[in-house]
Amino acid sequence: MTAGFDLFMKEYHLTGSEKADGYSMDAFAGLSEQEKNVVFELLLKELPWSTKWLFVLDSQKAGFVARETEQELRNKDGEDVYMLQQQLVKFTGDLLYQQHMIDDYSIYRDKVRPLVIDAIDLTPNNQAKIEFFRQVILIEVNENALDRAARCLLDVVDFPQATDDDMVAYERLVGDLRSDNTRVKARALAEIEKYIG
């Protein structure tokens, strides 16, 4: 057995917060073909959390498995499918999975919604992403999700944050975007419009 395989097995059997830290790249270094097959099979048991590591191990095989699993999880209302979708966008560049994340947002429980927003924020910037953040800002009642969407929108449009004055304006806009007053939100969104290219 290689040192990489030994390390992988040690990390695979971790629990709690240590397990949540994920795997180290060293756990995949120098694996034999037989070890890669064993590791791949073990990672399949940890989907969707292990999607990134499947791609690190074998991107072609991972792409096939991840697409198939994404479809299965969406059909079962899988609450963690956004993790898999975000990794599919990252490793394949296929924006269909960004759209799936956007389309599925409304089915997530309140506690998961901020995580879905973060995952969407990690996908490429485009009009669909900007429009998604706008819609969340207009209709979301979950405070954490609303705050994340406001900050993500400002970041996506490259709202200036270089100076103290910029940061004051940034935080003011975040507050306005989180406001219960629809007019205040609309005014803030209009102010952001000039930053959208």
LINKA-V920879 format. One record per residue. N is the residue number from 1. RES is the residue in one small letter. OMEGA is omega as a letter, one per 20 degrees, with the letter a starting at -180 (* if undefined). Layout:
((N/RES/OMEGA) (N/RES/OMEGA))
//
This chain:
((1/m/r) (2/t/r) (3/a/r) (4/g/a) (5/f/r) (6/d/r) (7/l/r) (8/f/a) (9/m/r) (10/k/a) (11/e/r) (12/y/a) (13/h/r) (14/l/r) (15/t/r) (16/g/a) (17/s/r) (18/e/r) (19/k/a) (20/a/r) (21/d/r) (22/g/a) (23/y/r) (24/s/r) (25/m/a) (26/d/a) (27/a/a) (28/f/a) (29/a/r) (30/g/r) (31/l/r) (32/s/r) (33/e/r) (34/q/r) (35/e/r) (36/k/r) (37/n/r) (38/v/a) (39/v/r) (40/f/a) (41/e/r) (42/l/r) (43/l/r) (44/l/a) (45/k/a) (46/e/r) (47/l/j) (48/p/a) (49/w/a) (50/s/a) (51/t/a) (52/k/a) (53/w/r) (54/l/r) (55/f/r) (56/v/a) (57/l/a) (58/d/a) (59/s/a) (60/q/r) (61/k/a) (62/a/r) (63/g/r) (64/f/a) (65/v/a) (66/a/r) (67/r/a) (68/e/a) (69/t/r) (70/e/r) (71/q/r) (72/e/a) (73/l/r) (74/r/a) (75/n/r) (76/k/a) (77/d/r) (78/g/a) (79/e/a) (80/d/a) (81/v/r) (82/y/r) (83/m/a) (84/l/a) (85/q/a) (86/q/r) (87/q/r) (88/l/r) (89/v/a) (90/k/a) (91/f/a) (92/t/a) (93/g/a) (94/d/a) (95/l/r) (96/l/a) (97/y/r) (98/q/r) (99/q/r) (100/h/r) (101/m/r) (102/i/a) (103/d/a) (104/d/a) (105/y/a) (106/s/a) (107/i/a) (108/y/r) (109/r/a) (110/d/a) (111/k/a) (112/v/a) (113/r/r) (114/p/r) (115/l/r) (116/v/r) (117/i/r) (118/d/a) (119/a/r) (120/i/r) (121/d/r) (122/l/r) (123/t/a) (124/p/r) (125/n/r) (126/n/a) (127/q/a) (128/a/r) (129/k/r) (130/i/a) (131/e/r) (132/f/a) (133/f/r) (134/r/a) (135/q/r) (136/v/a) (137/i/a) (138/l/a) (139/i/a) (140/e/r) (141/v/r) (142/n/a) (143/e/a) (144/n/r) (145/a/r) (146/l/r) (147/d/r) (148/r/a) (149/a/r) (150/a/a) (151/r/r) (152/c/r) (153/l/r) (154/l/r) (155/d/a) (156/v/a) (157/v/r) (158/d/r) (159/f/a) (160/p/r) (161/q/a) (162/a/a) (163/t/r) (164/d/r) (165/d/r) (166/d/a) (167/m/r) (168/v/r) (169/a/r) (170/y/a) (171/e/r) (172/r/r) (173/l/r) (174/v/r) (175/g/r) (176/d/r) (177/l/r) (178/r/a) (179/s/r) (180/d/a) (181/n/a) (182/t/r) (183/r/r) (184/v/r) (185/k/a) (186/a/r) (187/r/r) (188/a/r) (189/l/r) (190/a/r) (191/e/a) (192/i/a) (193/e/a) (194/k/r) (195/y/a) (196/i/a) (197/g/*))
//
